[in-house]
Amino acid sequence: MPPRFSVLDRSRTRQGQGHPEALRDTVAFAREIESLGYHRFWLSEHHGVPGVAGSAPTVLAAAVASATSSIRVGTGGVMLPNHRPLVVAEQFGVLESLFPGRIDMGLGRSLGFTAPVRRALGADRADAERFREQVAELLGYFTGDRPGVRVSPSEGLRVPAFVLATGAGADHAAELGLPLVIAAVRGEDAMLRAIERYRDRFRPSASTPAPYVVLSRTVAVAETTERAYELLVPEAWAMAFSRTRGVFPALAPVGEVLSLEMTDRERRLFQEAMRADVHGTEDEVRAALTRLGERTGADEILVTTSTYDRGRMLDSYRRLASVAGLLPTPVGG
């Protein structure tokens, strides 16, 4: 079966734009993505990051689900070290009750981006090490397996859970019998080893009888290879900047980024970010995704593309929908 295609949006700010506008853009973007036939629309969780407006994914998921009618809506993800599992269960129980059959619960173990943010959240590495226990507790509130605690309206509801992972987290997904969401954060070879380990160690569960791999990847499609390359530039620079200075800048125009005097380290990180992405014309991207599918066996591609020019970004998603053979949602459907 060909993979499904879904979208993760981080509510990135752009030069000259505030955080409220970025959040409203996310809701409008979700409507466009639904009309193109994508399977899911997920929101991320970032705290204390000036260039990323998406700090409360369950709240934003409610806004997105209200503005759409058929696309699945979820989180990519809620970072459990920052929250009590009972509260997370209540939030997703409310979402699923309001939008039945459309809510996904993506769960991660990342901590705050900087030490001051981690202190403000009251989370540390010990909390991240308890991730598997936290997920099991959270799922227990839906199944009613937590003695003495009855969580309304969550108990008895079925909200699909996904584990976001890089390396060791894949083992948690396998042991819990949950779908794995993974990216090549530590290089493609490490990612492929983690996927293989996940499939080898997977324990079937009531919700997920077989391994299910969601591959997170930036994909840019344009009329020429050069134009597709340009789409990647603003986000690649923001990633390089964040890794050298601890702050995500607002996305900048392509020409401004390419004219920057980068340090050697910034240039290396920028080039690494560019190499990790898929870009090109429709034919080039179709071939690249086919090869990626052969290497990974991914069941789903979670596209994470963002750039300064929202019009060109949406055009890229339209072209990718054509490449993937997605079926647009009928008006009123």
Secondary structure, DSSP 8 states (H G I E B T S, - for coil): ---EEEEEE--B-BTT--HHHHHHHHHHHHHHHHHTT-SEEEE---SS-TTB----HHHHHHHHHHH-SSSEEEES-EEGGGS-HHHHHHHHHHHHHHSTT-EEEEEE----SSHHHHHHHT--HHHHHTHHHHHHHHHHHHHT-STT---TTTTT----EEEEESSTHHHHHHHHT--EEE--TT-HHHHHHHHHHHHHH----SS-SS--EEEEE-EEE-SSHHHHHHHHHHHHHHHHHHHHHS----B--HHHHHTS---HHHHHHHHHHHHTSEEESHHHHHHHHHHHHHHH--SEEEE----S-HHHHHHHHHHHHHHHT-----TT-
